[in-house]
Every structure is written in C-alpha cells, then in structure tokens.
C-alpha cells in the first residue's frame, strides 16, 4: 500500500514504479509518476478535492502481447476503484502508456474476447479474490481463464453452470436466439449466459469444409491474439445432460443432425464435443431492436472489429451480421470461426469490369475464382447492413472495401510489421 500525499502525489507513484524494476530502465521514472498522478486526479476528481489517498497493487506483473500491467486498486477517503497501469517497452526504455481506473475499461482488459495473461502468481486463488473485488460482475471461471488457468476456468464454469442448471430444474435447454447456422447447432439455457455449439454432421452448400477443418479453426483461434474481437470458445468433451431437460425440437435436431457428437444413453444425453462461449446478443437482432443512435454505433464498431482483426492478420471470412455479437457495453465481437483464416492466406483482388451486357447481368462470376480469392468491393453484399448503415460504414471505413489496403497489410505482415492495437481507447493513453 502506497500513501499518496496531497501536496506531492508523484513521489508515491515514483516509489511504486521503483518497486517494479525491470532489466530495461524506465525512460523517465519521475515523469511517468507525475503522469499517473495527473491522470488519476483528473479521472477521480468527482471524489473530492483530494481524491487519491492511497494505492495498492498485486506484486505480480501481468503480461500480454506487447505490454505489461500493474494491477491494483486506488483508494479515496470513502471509496476505491480499480487501477491498472499499462507499461510499454520502447527503444529508449519503459514508459507508462495508460492508466485505467473505470471498471468498464478494466473489464474490457480482462474480457473473454482477449488472449490470456501471463502471470506468475504465487497463489492464484488470492489473485482471483482480489480481482473479484475490482470486477464484481465478472464470473470466477472467466477470471481463472483470463489469468491463463484455462483448465481451472473450465472446471469452475462447469460447476457453476450445472449448479444453476440443477436449481432451475423446470427450465429447458432450447435453441439459441438468432439465425440457425449451417455448420453449428447452438443451444442455451435461457436463464444462464452461455451457449453450447455442436458441429453438424453435414454442412449445407456453399460450405465445403470438413468437421476436422472446423475443429482446426477453433484451435487456431485459441492460439491467436484475439485483440478483444474474437470470443473465447472452450471445448468440452463428454458432457451429460438429463434427456428430459431438452426442448423436444432441439433434441430431435441434435439427434438427426449432430449424431457424431450426440449419443442417447438411457435417460441421459451425452455430448462428445461441444464448444462453450459466453452468450452475446447477435448483431442482426441487436440492430433491429435498438434506436438509430445505438444502431449506428454498433454498425461502426462492427466495421471497426473487422478492421482490428485484419490489422492482426485475421480475416473473418463470413462477415454476416449473425456471426457477430454485441456485448452489454455495445462492443462488437466475432464468434463464428468456420471460415476464419489469416489475411496472409488470402488473395485480395479487384472485381473485374464486365466486358459486355451478358457479363454485367450474370448471376455468377464469368471469370475463374480460386478458393482463396477475396473481393473487398463485394463485401457490402455479404454484410447485410440496412442501406443507410451500409453507406455510413462505407464512408467511415472505406479502406475495408479497397483491395489495395488489404494487399498493403499483407506486405507489412510479410516484412514482419504488425500494427499495434492497444486494449483500451486512445483517450486513455498518456501522451
């Protein structure tokens, strides 16, 4: 615990940074400390004239991708708030890049659409209790998982769900809301925010992948930097549910169309493999339900999600709105991975101009299209946005529809250059 003086607050933060020494020195320790003090004083000014009285941090430094994080709490006279200090290592030393003190921003940092932290915690359970104090709405299983303890997270998720499932013994498992998928059958318990996804035995045209291809895609996502746009999907094997807890139509579909994964064993249904994800509101439904302002914000963030993924060498493949969800904070995430691939594996092309009237009116391409050919100019046909929202997205994110932009990204990736996508808004960064 570091006491923060009203008259010289930067001194406490300078001592704090000094206690987290790295092999690489800070670029300017006192200047970084002063920046922390100013940011917290500004962010917490509504607490009073001397808002910051003390700060405490976990001893363990959290690492993910290009950043290190000091995670803790900042105290006022009568309340406390999360406090996360983000550090970056640059050519001339380590500097403080951002300070997060709002629960919403810290929740995004620890979200289920981000990669797991690397944290050498002496006692994981104590860290979980601490993090629950600053993120009381986050389930324990998700905290274990985001700390890199995936097996413990899966165990906690299993226990918590089935405890709830048994308590709500009159509630049936039903189809998840949204447009049915051609590759996955998805069901949920309405009162619990999870979905269970099973691979179908056969995929409708134009899907051409195999069952193994789908499993490989989900394994790929597990190893990617998910940058806050790809929802974590945990594989579970040999789950057993009481047969009478399935809605009849759902059980019939699972037996008929997912027989490689579903086995009826007396009064129980055994599921050999399913993927479990947090349930988000499908974007296509969300846009119908929201007012104009919220719909515009969601459409723009959907396009930004595609851009964020692209800048990290991820191409979603299927851009249909039904394959994206919206978090309770209005953030768009992608959760359907059967056509996902790397940007560097695609061949981005311009759509050829028709040479005659017949080609202009043809319902199918009149030229050869390879399996990995992608035509950004045609994305609006697959997005499915209402006209006004599509025009807004085309104006705001016009690069997405330009083959040259995608080709430029590919060239950068091949040179080993990857654009940086910080896990917090630009406004939270310290200049």
Secondary structure in CASP SS format (residue, H / E / C, confidence):
PFRMAT SS
TARGET T0000
AUTHOR 0000-0000-0000
METHOD secondary structure of the structure
MODEL  1
X C 1.00
X E 1.00
X E 1.00
X C 1.00
X C 1.00
X C 1.00
X C 1.00
X C 1.00
X H 1.00
X H 1.00
X H 1.00
X H 1.00
X H 1.00
X H 1.00
X H 1.00
X H 1.00
X H 1.00
X H 1.00
X H 1.00
X C 1.00
X C 1.00
X C 1.00
X C 1.00
X C 1.00
X C 1.00
X E 1.00
X C 1.00
X C 1.00
X H 1.00
X H 1.00
X H 1.00
X H 1.00
X H 1.00
X H 1.00
X H 1.00
X H 1.00
X H 1.00
X H 1.00
X H 1.00
X H 1.00
X H 1.00
X H 1.00
X H 1.00
X C 1.00
X H 1.00
X H 1.00
X H 1.00
X C 1.00
X C 1.00
X C 1.00
X C 1.00
X C 1.00
X C 1.00
X E 1.00
X E 1.00
X E 1.00
X E 1.00
X C 1.00
X C 1.00
X C 1.00
X C 1.00
X E 1.00
X E 1.00
X E 1.00
X C 1.00
X C 1.00
X E 1.00
X E 1.00
X E 1.00
X E 1.00
X E 1.00
X E 1.00
X E 1.00
X E 1.00
X E 1.00
X C 1.00
X C 1.00
X C 1.00
X C 1.00
X E 1.00
X E 1.00
X E 1.00
X E 1.00
X E 1.00
X E 1.00
X E 1.00
X E 1.00
X E 1.00
X E 1.00
X E 1.00
X C 1.00
X C 1.00
X E 1.00
X E 1.00
X E 1.00
X E 1.00
X E 1.00
X E 1.00
X E 1.00
X E 1.00
X C 1.00
X C 1.00
X H 1.00
X H 1.00
X H 1.00
X H 1.00
X H 1.00
X H 1.00
X H 1.00
X C 1.00
X C 1.00
X C 1.00
X C 1.00
X C 1.00
X C 1.00
X C 1.00
X C 1.00
X E 1.00
X C 1.00
X C 1.00
X C 1.00
X C 1.00
X C 1.00
X H 1.00
X H 1.00
X H 1.00
X H 1.00
X H 1.00
X H 1.00
X H 1.00
X H 1.00
X H 1.00
X H 1.00
X H 1.00
X C 1.00
X C 1.00
X C 1.00
X C 1.00
X C 1.00
X H 1.00
X H 1.00
X H 1.00
X H 1.00
X H 1.00
X H 1.00
X H 1.00
X C 1.00
X C 1.00
X C 1.00
X H 1.00
X H 1.00
X H 1.00
X H 1.00
X H 1.00
X H 1.00
X H 1.00
X H 1.00
X H 1.00
X H 1.00
X H 1.00
X H 1.00
X H 1.00
X H 1.00
X H 1.00
X H 1.00
X H 1.00
X H 1.00
X C 1.00
X C 1.00
X C 1.00
X C 1.00
X C 1.00
X E 1.00
X E 1.00
X E 1.00
X C 1.00
X C 1.00
X C 1.00
X C 1.00
X C 1.00
X C 1.00
X C 1.00
X C 1.00
X E 1.00
X E 1.00
X E 1.00
X E 1.00
X E 1.00
X E 1.00
X C 1.00
X C 1.00
X C 1.00
X C 1.00
X E 1.00
X E 1.00
X E 1.00
X E 1.00
X E 1.00
X E 1.00
X C 1.00
X C 1.00
X C 1.00
X C 1.00
X C 1.00
X C 1.00
X C 1.00
X C 1.00
X C 1.00
X C 1.00
X C 1.00
X H 1.00
X H 1.00
X H 1.00
X H 1.00
X H 1.00
X H 1.00
X H 1.00
X H 1.00
X H 1.00
X H 1.00
X H 1.00
X H 1.00
X H 1.00
X C 1.00
X C 1.00
X C 1.00
X C 1.00
X C 1.00
X C 1.00
X E 1.00
X C 1.00
X C 1.00
X C 1.00
X E 1.00
X E 1.00
X E 1.00
X E 1.00
X E 1.00
X E 1.00
X E 1.00
X E 1.00
X E 1.00
X H 1.00
X H 1.00
X H 1.00
X E 1.00
X C 1.00
X H 1.00
X H 1.00
X H 1.00
X H 1.00
X H 1.00
X H 1.00
X H 1.00
X H 1.00
X H 1.00
X H 1.00
X C 1.00
X C 1.00
X C 1.00
X C 1.00
X E 1.00
X E 1.00
X E 1.00
X E 1.00
X C 1.00
X C 1.00
X E 1.00
X E 1.00
X E 1.00
X E 1.00
X E 1.00
X E 1.00
X E 1.00
X E 1.00
X E 1.00
X E 1.00
X E 1.00
X C 1.00
X C 1.00
X E 1.00
X E 1.00
X H 1.00
X H 1.00
X H 1.00
X H 1.00
X H 1.00
X H 1.00
X H 1.00
X C 1.00
X C 1.00
X H 1.00
X H 1.00
X H 1.00
X H 1.00
X H 1.00
X H 1.00
X H 1.00
X H 1.00
X H 1.00
X H 1.00
X H 1.00
X H 1.00
X H 1.00
X H 1.00
X H 1.00
X H 1.00
X H 1.00
X H 1.00
X H 1.00
X C 1.00
X C 1.00
X C 1.00
X E 1.00
X E 1.00
X C 1.00
X C 1.00
X C 1.00
X C 1.00
X C 1.00
X H 1.00
X H 1.00
X H 1.00
X E 1.00
X E 1.00
X E 1.00
X C 1.00
X C 1.00
X C 1.00
X C 1.00
X C 1.00
X E 1.00
X E 1.00
X E 1.00
X C 1.00
X C 1.00
X C 1.00
X C 1.00
X C 1.00
X C 1.00
X E 1.00
X E 1.00
X H 1.00
X H 1.00
X H 1.00
X C 1.00
X E 1.00
X E 1.00
X C 1.00
X C 1.00
X C 1.00
X C 1.00
X C 1.00
X C 1.00
X C 1.00
X C 1.00
X H 1.00
X H 1.00
X H 1.00
X H 1.00
X H 1.00
X C 1.00
X C 1.00
X C 1.00
X C 1.00
X C 1.00
X C 1.00
X C 1.00
X C 1.00
X C 1.00
X C 1.00
X C 1.00
X E 1.00
X E 1.00
X C 1.00
X H 1.00
X H 1.00
X H 1.00
X H 1.00
X H 1.00
X H 1.00
X H 1.00
X H 1.00
X C 1.00
X C 1.00
X C 1.00
X H 1.00
X H 1.00
X H 1.00
X H 1.00
X H 1.00
X H 1.00
X H 1.00
X H 1.00
X H 1.00
X H 1.00
X C 1.00
X H 1.00
X H 1.00
X H 1.00
X H 1.00
X C 1.00
X H 1.00
X H 1.00
X H 1.00
X H 1.00
X H 1.00
X H 1.00
X H 1.00
X H 1.00
X H 1.00
X H 1.00
X H 1.00
X H 1.00
X C 1.00
X C 1.00
X C 1.00
X C 1.00
X C 1.00
X C 1.00
X C 1.00
X C 1.00
X C 1.00
X C 1.00
X C 1.00
X H 1.00
X H 1.00
X H 1.00
X E 1.00
X C 1.00
X C 1.00
END
